[in-house]
Amino acid sequence: MHANFTKDFKGVLVSKVRKSILLSFGQNYVSFILQFFSSIILSRLLTPAQIGIFSVAAVLIGFAHTLRDFGSTTYVIQEKELTPEKIRSAFAMTIISAWFMAALIGLGSGYAATFYHEPGIRSVMLVLSINFFLIPFGSIPMAYMQRQMDFYHVALVNTLSNLTSTIATIGLAYFGFSYLSMAWGSVVGVVSTIVMMQIWRPAGLPFFPGLKEIRNVFSFGMLSNVIMILLDISKGGPDLIIGRLSNMVAVGYFGRAVALVSMFEKFVMKTLWNVALPHFSSQSGDRNAIRESFLHSMVYVTALAWPFFASLGIMAYPIVILLYGKQWEPVASLLKLLCLSSFLTSPFLFLGSIMTAIGQMKQNVNFLFIHVLILGLLVGVAAPRGLIALGEAFVVINLVDAVIYILQCRVILAVGFWEIARALRQSAGVAIASATPLMIMHFFAKGFFHDQLWLQLLLDVICGFSGWVCGVFLFKHPLKNEIANLLLMAKQARKAF
């Protein structure tokens, strides 16, 4: 009887985890689709300069977002012995940190506008500061839901709030609210989140803050915030440097190029990272298993990432013009260089998760310090010289990152350069097979689709995908087994119906 109970319990647990992953996966993709189409519509309703103003203000606000809860939400999710007093303390820390950040934003908005010679930045920052007064009332209940693996309500709340925010933003932009449409749209999204969190508030969750366990919450958030701040500087720093040393139009162009390159992380990696850390953590005691898992992860991710970045670079012009319009044409040249830079570091997308799993957090911090220093120096030099120089700077930055990654692999995982090269041979073949038909078509059909870019893009997608499938089977990539399994599942499902 005990054996049957254990078996049933494990079956229920696996089913719950699988359901949670599917819900999280679905929510991520719905959010991505909303953001993607919103960016297309806003690119036609707003000018590059207007989007550039919001981008700079959003980056400045982004640094404050890193400190808004001082790790309190992560504390609630990961704390082994969570008590009502600990939840109250986490709530209190979130209020203290978020409201303090709101005050700083209000005081600093005028200085930011003066620094960038753009009054609109102050207006955007003041509107976005409203979110910091509201967020504490939704973030702790959301974290508690995640802890309880209630991903149904988490996905429902996030999806509905994203939808509400998107509708509000587009509507306000249509009625002439300019760059403030995106700021007020964000506030509408936060308000809708708080309302829905109160509707589906978990039973037994304390309503009021407390201070009894606040020291533990504070200690927990220190190291996490260092890493998050460095990541935010890495992601948002270029916008600030470009805005200061070039102009807001360049910021708008850069932001649209980065948005397209980031599609792979948002569309593929975001869900995989949720699974990667616990998977690698379960193997942390066996370095040989970690090595093998790392090499396998490189093989699989590059078979997707390399064809994606190669194809996106080749199709840059029709994609930019069709999605954003003729006014965004300069983005195409920058996009090609950013695709090349992403190509260089994509084999190591899981390395950060592995470092965390085996207790090498210090290595992550050291790498991020080096990365931020090089990033700031090269972007600062390149920004006044134009978009092409900026793209070339990112190629150099990611090349240095790739070299550091290889050194880390050798020292920490005992994985050498040639071992990495051998593991990536098949993925390289798949990338070449995917990109070759596109290059041939673009060479011979140059100018032929000038007035029918949608047809060119459609043919590009067909040729690229066909080349990718052929490459997977021609070079006997491990992904061919996954494709075969999917086809078998589809065949069985069709017979069942």
C-alpha positions in Angstrom: 0.0 0.0 0.0 2.9 2.4 0.9 4.6 1.6 -2.4 1.3 2.4 -4.3 0.9 5.6 -2.4 4.5 6.7 -3.2 4.0 5.9 -6.8 0.7 7.8 -7.0 2.3 10.8 -5.2 5.2 10.9 -7.6 2.9 10.7 -10.5 0.8 13.6 -9.2 4.0 15.6 -8.6 5.4 15.0 -12.1 2.0 15.9 -13.6 2.0 19.1 -11.6 5.5 20.1 -12.7 4.7 19.3 -16.3 1.5 21.4 -16.1 3.4 24.2 -14.5 6.0 24.2 -17.3 3.4 24.2 -20.0 1.5 27.1 -18.4 4.8 29.0 -18.0 5.7 28.2 -21.5 2.4 29.4 -22.8 2.4 32.6 -20.8 5.9 33.4 -22.1 4.9 33.0 -25.7 1.7 35.0 -25.3 3.6 37.8 -23.7 6.2 37.6 -26.5 3.5 37.8 -29.2 1.9 40.8 -27.5 5.2 42.6 -27.2 6.2 41.8 -30.7 3.0 43.0 -32.4 2.9 46.0 -30.0 6.4 47.0 -31.1 5.3 46.8 -34.8 2.3 49.0 -34.3 4.1 51.5 -32.1 6.9 51.8 -34.6 4.3 53.1 -37.1 2.4 55.4 -34.6 5.6 56.9 -33.0 8.8 58.3 -34.4 12.3 56.9 -33.6 13.0 60.0 -31.5 9.8 59.4 -29.4 10.7 55.8 -28.8 14.3 56.8 -28.0 13.1 59.2 -25.3 11.0 56.4 -23.6 13.9 53.9 -24.0 16.4 56.1 -22.2 13.9 56.8 -19.4 13.0 53.1 -19.2 16.6 52.1 -18.9 17.1 54.6 -16.0 14.0 53.2 -14.3 15.2 49.7 -15.0 18.2 50.1 -12.7 15.7 51.1 -9.9 13.6 48.0 -10.7 16.5 45.8 -9.8 16.5 47.2 -6.3 12.7 47.7 -5.9 12.2 44.6 -3.7 15.8 43.9 -2.6 15.5 40.2 -3.4 12.3 39.9 -1.3 10.3 38.0 -4.0 13.1 35.5 -4.6 13.4 35.1 -0.8 9.7 34.2 -0.6 10.0 31.7 -3.4 13.2 30.0 -2.1 13.0 30.2 1.7 12.8 26.6 3.1 10.9 27.5 6.2 8.5 30.3 5.2 6.5 31.7 8.1 3.9 34.5 8.2 6.4 36.7 9.9 8.9 36.1 7.1 6.3 37.0 4.5 5.4 40.2 6.5 9.1 41.1 6.6 9.5 40.5 2.9 6.5 42.7 2.3 8.0 45.4 4.5 11.3 45.2 2.7 9.6 45.5 -0.7 7.7 48.6 0.5 10.8 50.3 1.9 12.9 49.6 -1.1 10.3 50.3 -3.8 9.1 53.6 -2.2 12.6 54.7 -1.6 13.3 54.1 -5.3 10.2 56.0 -6.3 11.4 59.0 -4.3 14.9 58.9 -5.9 13.3 58.7 -9.4 11.2 61.7 -8.7 14.2 63.7 -7.3 16.5 62.6 -10.1 14.2 62.9 -13.1 15.0 66.6 -13.6 18.7 65.9 -13.5 18.3 63.1 -16.1 16.3 65.4 -18.4 19.0 68.1 -18.1 21.8 65.6 -18.7 20.3 64.3 -21.9 18.9 67.7 -23.0 15.4 66.2 -23.3 12.5 67.4 -21.1 10.4 64.4 -22.1 12.7 62.0 -20.1 11.5 63.7 -16.8 7.8 63.3 -17.7 8.3 59.6 -18.5 10.3 58.9 -15.3 7.6 60.6 -13.2 4.8 58.6 -14.7 6.8 55.3 -14.3 7.6 56.1 -10.7 3.9 55.5 -9.9 4.6 51.8 -10.5 7.0 51.7 -7.6 4.3 52.8 -5.1 2.0 50.1 -6.5 4.2 47.1 -7.1 4.7 45.9 -3.5 1.0 45.1 -3.3 1.2 42.6 -6.2 4.8 41.2 -6.1 4.7 39.3 -2.8 1.3 37.6 -3.5 2.7 36.7 -7.0 5.9 35.3 -5.4 3.8 33.2 -3.0 1.8 31.8 -5.9 5.0 30.8 -7.6 6.2 29.1 -4.5 3.0 27.1 -4.3 3.4 26.3 -8.0 0.0 27.8 -8.7 1.1 28.6 -12.2 -2.4 28.7 -13.5 -3.2 31.9 -11.7 0.3 33.3 -12.3 0.0 32.8 -16.0 -3.6 34.1 -16.0 -2.7 37.3 -14.1 0.4 38.0 -16.2 -1.3 37.4 -19.5 -4.3 39.6 -18.7 -2.1 42.4 -17.3 0.1 42.3 -20.4 -3.0 42.4 -22.6 -4.4 45.3 -20.7 -1.1 47.2 -20.8 -0.7 46.6 -24.6 -4.2 47.8 -25.4 -3.8 50.9 -23.2 -0.4 51.7 -24.8 -1.6 51.4 -28.4 -4.8 53.3 -27.7 -2.9 56.2 -26.0 -0.4 56.3 -28.8 -3.2 56.4 -31.4 -4.8 59.4 -29.6 -1.5 61.3 -29.5 0.0 60.7 -26.1 3.4 60.3 -27.8 6.2 58.7 -25.6 3.9 58.9 -22.5 1.6 56.3 -24.0 4.1 53.6 -23.2 4.6 55.0 -19.6 0.9 55.2 -18.8 0.4 51.8 -20.5 2.9 50.3 -18.0 1.0 51.8 -15.1 -2.3 50.4 -16.3 -0.7 47.0 -16.5 0.5 47.2 -12.9 -2.9 48.3 -11.6 -4.6 45.4 -13.4 -2.1 43.0 -11.8 -2.8 44.3 -8.3 -6.6 44.1 -8.9 -6.4 40.5 -10.1 -4.0 39.5 -7.3 -6.6 40.6 -4.8 -9.3 38.6 -6.6 -7.2 35.4 -6.6 -5.2 36.2 -3.4 -3.8 33.0 -1.8 -5.6 31.9 1.4 -3.7 32.7 4.6 -1.3 35.2 3.0 -0.7 38.1 5.5 -2.1 41.5 4.5 0.2 43.7 6.6 4.0 44.2 6.7 6.2 43.4 9.7 9.9 43.8 10.7 10.7 40.7 12.8 12.6 38.8 10.1 13.7 41.8 8.0 17.4 41.2 8.7 17.3 37.8 7.1 15.5 39.2 4.1 18.1 41.9 3.8 21.1 39.5 4.0 19.6 37.3 1.4 19.2 40.1 -1.2 22.7 41.5 -1.1 24.6 39.1 -3.4 21.6 38.6 -5.7 21.4 42.4 -6.2 25.0 42.7 -7.1 24.6 40.3 -10.0 21.3 41.8 -11.1 22.7 45.3 -11.1 25.6 44.2 -13.3 23.2 42.5 -15.7 21.1 45.6 -15.9 24.1 47.8 -16.6 25.1 45.3 -19.3 21.7 45.4 -21.0 20.7 49.1 -20.4 24.1 50.8 -20.4 24.4 51.1 -24.2 21.1 53.0 -24.5 22.3 55.5 -21.9 25.7 55.9 -23.5 24.3 56.3 -27.0 21.7 58.7 -25.8 24.4 60.9 -24.3 27.1 60.7 -26.9 24.9 60.4 -30.0 21.2 61.2 -30.1 17.7 59.8 -29.4 17.2 58.7 -33.0 20.3 56.4 -32.6 18.8 55.1 -29.4 15.6 54.2 -31.2 17.4 52.5 -34.0 19.6 50.5 -31.6 16.6 49.5 -29.5 14.8 48.1 -32.5 17.8 46.1 -33.6 18.4 44.7 -30.1 14.7 43.7 -29.9 15.0 41.6 -33.0 18.2 39.9 -31.9 16.7 39.3 -28.5 13.8 37.3 -30.0 15.8 34.1 -29.7 16.3 34.5 -25.9 12.6 35.5 -25.4 11.2 32.9 -27.8 13.5 29.9 -27.0 15.9 30.4 -24.1 13.5 32.0 -21.5 11.6 28.8 -21.0 14.7 26.6 -21.2 16.5 28.6 -18.5 13.7 27.8 -16.1 14.5 24.1 -16.5 18.3 24.4 -16.8 19.2 25.4 -13.3 17.4 22.6 -11.4 18.6 20.1 -14.0 22.3 21.1 -13.6 21.9 21.4 -9.8 20.8 17.8 -9.7 24.1 16.8 -11.3 26.3 19.3 -9.3 28.0 16.5 -7.4 29.2 14.7 -10.5 31.6 16.9 -12.6 31.7 14.4 -15.4 27.9 14.5 -15.7 28.1 18.3 -15.7 30.7 18.3 -18.4 28.6 16.0 -20.6 25.4 18.0 -19.9 27.2 21.2 -20.9 28.5 19.8 -24.1 25.1 18.4 -25.0 23.4 21.7 -24.2 25.9 23.5 -26.6 25.1 21.0 -29.4 21.4 21.5 -29.1 21.2 25.2 -28.5 23.6 26.1 -31.4 21.6 24.0 -33.8 18.8 26.5 -33.2 20.7 29.7 -32.4 23.3 29.6 -35.2 20.7 29.1 -38.0 18.5 31.7 -36.4 21.1 34.5 -36.2 22.6 33.6 -39.6 19.1 33.8 -41.2 18.1 36.9 -39.4 21.3 38.7 -40.5 20.7 37.7 -44.2 17.0 38.7 -44.0 17.7 41.9 -42.1 16.5 44.4 -44.7 13.1 42.8 -45.6 12.3 42.1 -41.9 13.1 45.6 -40.8 11.1 47.3 -43.6 8.1 45.0 -43.3 7.9 45.1 -39.5 8.8 48.7 -38.8 8.5 50.7 -42.0 10.9 52.6 -44.3 11.9 55.1 -41.7 13.7 52.3 -39.8 15.9 51.2 -42.7 19.2 52.1 -41.0 18.4 49.4 -38.4 19.1 46.6 -41.0 22.9 47.3 -41.2 23.2 47.4 -37.4 21.1 44.2 -37.1 23.5 42.2 -39.3 26.4 43.0 -37.0 24.5 42.3 -33.8 23.5 38.9 -35.3 27.2 38.2 -35.8 28.0 39.2 -32.2 25.3 37.0 -30.9 26.5 34.1 -33.1 29.8 34.2 -31.2 28.4 33.8 -27.7 25.4 31.6 -28.3 27.3 28.3 -27.5 27.6 29.5 -23.9 24.0 30.5 -23.2 23.8 27.8 -20.4 27.2 28.5 -18.8 25.8 30.9 -16.3 23.2 28.4 -15.1 26.0 25.8 -14.7 28.2 28.2 -12.7 25.3 28.8 -10.3 24.5 25.1 -10.0 28.1 24.2 -9.0 28.6 27.1 -6.6 30.7 29.3 -8.8 28.7 32.5 -8.4 31.9 34.5 -7.9 32.9 33.6 -11.4 29.7 35.1 -12.7 30.3 38.3 -10.8 34.0 38.5 -12.0 32.9 37.9 -15.6 30.2 40.5 -15.4 32.6 43.2 -14.1 35.0 42.6 -17.0 32.1 42.6 -19.5 30.6 45.8 -18.2 34.0 47.6 -18.3 34.8 46.5 -21.9 31.2 47.3 -22.9 31.3 50.8 -21.5 34.6 51.6 -23.1 33.9 50.3 -26.6 30.3 51.6 -26.8 31.6 55.0 -25.6 34.2 55.1 -28.3 31.8 53.8 -31.1 28.5 55.7 -30.3 29.6 59.1 -31.8 30.8 57.3 -34.9 27.5 55.9 -36.0 25.5 52.7 -36.1 28.0 50.6 -38.1 30.8 51.5 -35.6 28.4 50.6 -32.8 27.7 47.2 -34.4 31.4 46.5 -34.9 32.0 47.3 -31.2 29.5 44.7 -30.2 31.2 42.1 -32.4 34.5 42.8 -30.5 32.8 42.8 -27.1 31.2 39.4 -27.7 34.4 38.0 -29.2 36.2 38.9 -25.9 33.3 37.4 -24.0 33.6 34.1 -26.0 37.3 33.9 -25.2 36.6 34.4 -21.5 33.9 31.7 -21.7 36.3 29.3 -23.3 38.8 29.9 -20.5 36.2 29.4 -17.9 35.2 26.1 -19.5 38.8 24.9 -19.4 39.5 26.0 -15.8 36.2 25.1 -14.1 34.7 22.3 -16.3 37.9 20.9 -17.8 36.5 21.3 -21.3 39.1 22.5 -23.8 38.8 24.5 -27.0 39.1 21.6 -29.3 36.6 19.6 -27.4 34.1 22.4 -27.8 35.0 22.7 -31.5 34.3 19.0 -32.1 31.0 19.2 -30.2 29.9 22.1 -32.5 30.8 20.6 -35.9 27.4 19.2 -36.6 25.7 22.5 -35.6 28.0 24.4 -37.9 27.0 22.1 -40.7 23.3 22.7 -39.9 23.8 26.5 -39.9 25.6 26.4 -43.2 22.9 24.3 -44.7 20.2 26.7 -43.4 22.0 29.9 -44.6 23.2 28.7 -48.0 19.8 28.7 -49.8 19.1 32.2 -48.4 22.4 33.6 -49.6 22.0 32.1 -53.1 18.5 33.5 -53.4 19.5 37.0 -52.2 22.5 37.0 -54.6 20.5 36.1 -57.7 17.2 37.8 -56.8 18.7 41.0 -55.6 16.3 43.9 -56.4 13.7 41.5 -57.9 11.4 41.7 -54.9 11.9 45.4 -54.3 8.2 46.1 -54.4 7.1 42.7 -52.9 9.2 42.3 -49.8 6.6 40.1 -48.2 7.1 37.6 -51.0 10.8 37.7 -50.5 10.5 37.1 -46.8 8.1 34.2 -47.3 10.5 32.6 -49.7 13.3 33.3 -47.3 11.6 31.5 -44.5 10.7 28.5 -46.7 14.3 28.2 -48.0 15.9 28.7 -44.6 13.6 26.2 -42.8 14.0 23.6 -45.6 17.8 24.0 -45.5 17.7 23.6 -41.7 15.8 20.4 -41.9 18.1 19.0 -44.6 21.1 20.0 -42.5 19.8 18.3 -39.4 19.4 15.0 -41.3 22.4 15.4 -43.6 24.9 16.0 -40.8 23.1 13.5 -38.5 22.6 16.1 -35.8 21.0 14.7 -32.5 18.0 17.0 -33.2 16.9 14.6 -36.0 15.8 12.1 -33.2 13.7 14.9 -31.6 12.1 15.7 -35.0 11.4 12.0 -35.6 9.8 11.7 -32.2 7.6 14.7 -32.9 6.5 13.3 -36.2 5.7 10.0 -34.5 3.6 11.7 -31.8 1.8 13.7 -34.4 1.0 10.5 -36.4 -0.2 8.8 -33.3 -2.4 11.7 -32.4 -3.9 11.8 -35.9 -4.8 8.1 -35.6 -6.3 8.6 -32.2 -8.7 11.2 -33.7 
